Amino acid sequence: MSEKALISGSLAYDVIMRFPGRFSDHILADRIHSLSVAFMVTDLRREFGGCAGNIAYTLMLLGDEALPVGAAGKDFAAYAERLDELGISRRHIKRLDDAFTAQAFINTDDDGNQITAFHPGAMSRAHEQPLPTGTGAAIGIVAPDGRDAMIQRAEAFHAAGIPFIFDPGQGLPMFGETELITFMDQADWLAMNDYEAGMFSKTTHLKLKEVAKQVKAMIVTHGAEGSSIYVDGEEIAIPAVQPNALVDPTGCGDAYRAGLLHGMLHRYDWETTGRIASLAGSIKVASQGTQNHLFTTEEFAARFEAAFGYRYA
């Protein structure tokens, strides 16, 4: 049985390029102050992305109904067509005809160094799309988006009594101590990677154990080292799942969060919920791009049993 979740966050196009060489070979150290370079790229692809889109995609694969909430621009047609084909609702995505959809242009060299340009576009005005609180959604998430939208949506979730995860992600530097504490007070759960958790602690002047006491649970991911769920004064260690291949980690965190939402929607215990999230992230790592991994619910359940030794569904 599927359940509904409101996914507040960004929608974006990711333009991903590869430079066959090293950036450092084409940059003069003594001329950094007057840099003028051009890199001829051999590979280029355009991917559908953004936190709301990525989370909604994996949650859909897990069998639940995802309702993305965000803003897109005048170039949204291809993304809209894709969402329609996937059966993901775009009723709560505001299209702005005087802006572009958010876009990241990422160029990676042979050493793994990256040069990225990001245009927020419509994301900067995502707050113009209010949170739809009458959808019957049982849960939600505030993922990275425009600053005003994240503040507005957290307030709306809290006021409507809809439990939600606060996931500051790369948007964390936009907020100061008072704002992060307010988010923490409004949210039911916090989800961060270990670096973000450290920054959250530094900005709020609270130890992570103190932060964990303010919410029902705090989830901290550690990449290949697994993740930790802090709940009821205890730490539950969630093991990582070895991926079939190490292809592309981009979007792994979003897949993990979709797994969290799935487990919470179906009221699994935290050990199982964390393992669902861990497996979802692992499957994503083995696929290029953030929304190209595929599995059926039956395949996922079988892989879960193979990884952890028991069936959860």
C-alpha positions in Angstrom: 0.0 0.0 0.0 1.5 3.3 -1.0 1.6 6.4 1.2 2.0 10.1 0.4 4.9 12.3 1.3 5.4 16.0 0.5 8.9 16.6 -0.9 9.9 20.3 -0.5 13.1 21.1 -2.3 14.9 22.1 -5.5 14.3 21.0 -9.1 17.3 21.4 -11.4 19.1 20.3 -14.5 22.6 19.1 -14.0 24.9 19.6 -17.0 27.9 17.3 -16.4 31.1 17.5 -18.4 34.4 15.7 -18.4 37.8 17.3 -19.2 40.4 14.8 -20.4 43.3 16.2 -18.6 44.2 18.2 -15.5 43.0 21.7 -14.8 46.3 22.4 -13.0 48.2 21.9 -16.3 46.4 24.8 -17.8 46.4 27.3 -14.9 49.5 29.5 -14.2 49.9 29.8 -10.5 51.3 33.3 -10.8 48.4 34.5 -12.9 45.4 33.4 -10.7 44.5 37.0 -10.3 43.9 37.4 -14.0 42.5 33.9 -14.9 41.2 33.3 -18.4 40.9 29.7 -19.4 38.7 27.5 -21.5 38.5 23.7 -21.3 37.5 21.5 -24.2 35.2 18.8 -22.8 34.8 15.4 -24.5 31.8 14.2 -22.6 28.6 16.1 -21.9 25.2 15.0 -20.6 22.2 16.7 -19.2 20.6 15.0 -16.2 17.3 15.7 -14.3 18.2 16.6 -10.7 17.4 18.8 -7.7 16.8 17.4 -4.3 13.0 17.3 -4.6 13.1 15.6 -8.0 15.8 13.1 -6.8 14.0 12.2 -3.5 10.6 11.9 -5.3 12.1 9.6 -7.9 13.5 7.0 -5.5 10.4 7.2 -3.3 8.3 6.4 -6.4 10.5 3.3 -7.1 9.9 2.2 -3.5 6.2 2.2 -4.2 5.0 5.4 -2.4 3.4 8.6 -3.8 5.8 11.5 -3.8 4.4 15.1 -4.1 7.3 17.4 -5.0 6.8 21.1 -4.0 9.0 23.6 -5.6 9.6 26.0 -8.6 10.8 25.6 -12.1 11.4 27.9 -15.1 10.4 28.4 -18.7 12.7 25.5 -19.8 10.8 23.0 -17.6 9.0 21.2 -20.4 11.4 18.2 -20.7 11.4 17.7 -16.9 7.6 18.0 -16.8 7.2 15.4 -19.5 9.5 13.1 -17.6 7.6 13.5 -14.3 4.3 12.7 -16.2 5.9 9.6 -17.7 7.0 8.5 -14.2 3.6 9.2 -12.7 5.0 11.8 -10.3 2.6 14.6 -9.6 3.7 18.2 -10.6 0.6 19.8 -9.3 2.6 21.6 -6.6 5.5 22.8 -8.8 5.2 26.4 -9.8 6.4 27.3 -13.3 7.9 30.7 -13.7 7.9 31.9 -17.3 10.5 34.7 -16.6 13.2 32.5 -15.1 15.2 29.4 -16.0 15.0 26.2 -13.9 18.0 25.9 -11.5 21.0 24.5 -13.3 24.4 23.3 -12.3 27.3 23.1 -14.8 29.9 20.7 -13.5 33.2 20.0 -15.2 35.5 17.3 -13.8 39.1 16.6 -14.7 41.1 13.3 -14.7 42.1 14.0 -11.1 38.5 14.3 -9.9 38.8 18.1 -9.4 35.6 19.9 -10.3 34.8 23.4 -11.4 31.1 24.1 -11.0 28.8 27.0 -11.9 25.3 27.1 -10.4 22.4 29.3 -11.5 19.6 29.1 -9.0 17.0 30.6 -11.4 13.5 29.8 -10.3 14.7 28.1 -7.1 15.3 31.6 -5.7 11.6 32.2 -5.9 10.4 28.8 -4.8 8.7 30.4 -1.8 6.0 31.6 -4.3 4.7 28.1 -4.3 3.0 27.5 -0.9 3.1 24.2 0.9 -0.1 22.3 0.1 -1.2 21.0 3.5 -4.5 19.5 2.5 -3.2 16.6 0.3 -3.5 13.9 3.0 0.3 13.5 3.1 1.4 11.7 6.3 4.9 13.1 6.3 7.2 15.6 4.6 10.7 16.8 4.2 12.3 20.2 3.8 15.3 19.6 1.6 17.7 22.2 0.1 15.9 24.9 -1.9 15.7 28.7 -1.9 16.4 30.2 1.5 12.9 31.8 1.9 11.2 28.6 0.7 12.9 26.5 3.3 11.9 28.9 6.1 8.3 29.1 4.8 7.8 25.4 4.3 9.2 24.4 7.7 6.8 26.9 9.3 3.9 25.5 7.2 4.6 21.9 8.1 4.9 22.8 11.8 1.7 24.9 11.7 -0.3 22.1 9.9 1.0 19.4 12.3 2.5 17.4 9.5 5.7 15.7 10.8 8.8 16.4 8.7 12.5 15.9 8.3 14.7 18.9 8.1 17.6 18.3 5.7 19.7 21.4 5.4 22.3 19.9 3.0 24.2 22.4 1.0 21.8 25.1 2.0 23.1 25.0 5.6 25.5 28.0 5.1 22.5 30.2 4.3 21.3 30.1 7.9 22.6 31.5 11.2 22.3 30.2 14.8 18.8 31.5 15.5 17.4 30.1 12.2 18.9 26.7 12.6 17.6 26.4 16.2 14.2 27.4 14.9 14.3 24.7 12.2 15.3 22.2 14.9 12.4 23.2 17.1 9.9 22.9 14.3 11.2 19.7 12.8 10.4 16.2 14.0 13.7 14.7 12.6 17.0 16.0 11.4 19.0 14.4 8.5 22.6 15.4 7.7 25.9 14.0 6.6 28.7 14.1 9.1 30.3 17.3 7.8 26.9 19.1 7.8 26.3 17.8 11.3 29.6 19.3 12.4 28.7 22.6 10.9 25.2 22.5 12.4 26.9 21.9 15.8 29.4 24.7 15.3 26.8 27.3 14.1 24.3 26.5 16.9 26.9 26.1 19.6 25.2 22.9 20.6 26.9 19.5 20.9 25.4 16.9 18.6 24.0 14.9 21.6 22.2 18.1 22.7 20.8 18.5 19.1 19.6 14.9 19.1 17.7 15.5 22.3 15.6 18.3 20.7 14.1 16.0 17.9 12.5 12.6 17.8 15.6 11.3 15.9 18.7 12.7 14.2 20.2 10.8 11.3 23.8 11.3 10.3 25.4 9.6 7.3 29.1 8.7 7.0 29.4 7.8 3.4 31.0 4.4 2.9 31.2 4.0 6.7 27.4 3.7 7.0 25.2 6.0 9.1 24.0 6.6 12.7 20.5 7.2 14.0 20.4 9.0 17.4 17.1 8.3 19.1 15.9 8.0 22.7 19.4 8.7 24.0 21.0 5.9 22.0 23.0 5.6 18.8 21.9 3.0 16.3 24.7 2.1 13.9 23.4 1.4 10.4 25.9 -0.5 8.1 26.7 0.5 4.6 25.8 -1.8 1.7 28.5 -2.5 -0.7 27.3 -1.2 -4.1 27.5 -3.4 -7.2 29.8 -0.8 -8.8 31.3 2.6 -7.7 30.0 4.8 -10.6 28.6 8.1 -9.3 27.9 9.2 -5.7 26.0 12.2 -6.8 22.4 12.0 -5.4 23.2 9.2 -3.0 22.1 11.3 -0.1 18.8 12.0 -1.7 18.2 8.3 -2.4 19.0 7.6 1.3 16.4 10.2 2.4 13.8 8.6 0.2 14.5 5.3 2.0 14.1 7.1 5.3 10.7 8.5 4.2 9.6 5.1 3.0 10.5 3.4 6.3 8.9 6.1 8.3 5.7 6.1 6.2 5.3 2.4 6.8 6.2 2.6 10.5 9.2 0.3 10.4 11.5 0.3 13.3 14.6 2.5 13.1 17.0 -0.4 12.4 15.0 -1.4 9.4 14.3 2.1 8.2 18.0 3.0 8.3 18.8 -0.2 6.4 16.2 0.6 3.7 17.9 4.0 3.4 21.3 2.5 3.2 20.4 0.1 0.5 18.7 2.8 -1.6 21.8 4.9 -1.4 24.0 2.0 -2.4 21.8 1.2 -5.5 22.1 4.8 -6.6 25.9 4.8 -6.4 26.1 2.1 -9.0 24.3 4.3 -11.6 25.3 7.4 -13.5 23.3 10.5 -12.6 20.8 11.1 -9.9 17.6 9.6 -11.4 18.8 6.7 -13.6 18.8 3.8 -11.1 16.0 1.3 -11.5 14.5 -1.5 -9.3 11.0 -2.9 -8.6 9.7 -3.2 -5.1 10.2 -7.0 -5.3 13.8 -6.6 -6.4 14.5 -4.1 -3.6 13.0 -6.5 -1.0 15.2 -9.4 -2.3 18.3 -7.2 -2.2 17.4 -6.1 1.3 17.1 -9.7 2.4 20.5 -10.6 0.8 22.2 -7.7 2.4 20.7 -8.0 5.9 19.5 -11.5 6.3 15.8 -10.8 6.8 12.7 -9.6 4.9 11.2 -6.3 5.9 8.1 -6.4 3.6 
